[in-house]
Amino acid sequence: MSKQNQPNPDNRQNNVERLQEMVENTENKIHETEISMEFASPEEQQRMKEKNARRQHSIAAMKDEIQDEMNGRKNSGI
């Protein structure tokens, strides 16, 4: 009989910290892209602007999730 795969336990203790790191990394990517745009063609600049807009949207979603996690910590006593 083969060993069955077991799901990893849901450890939410470091979610806030992990999400904050992801926000910082994404903000750094936005900054790097803005610098790179100076040397890009108009078509590449447009693609970079669109990608940064998506990154901004992701940052907003991650910040909402951070707030949810913080509220969860407060309510559960973690």
Secondary structure by P-SEA (a helix, b strand, c coil): cccccccccccccaaaaaaaaaaaaaaaaaaaaaaacccccaaaaaaaaaaaaaaaaaaaaaaaaaaaaaaaaaaacc
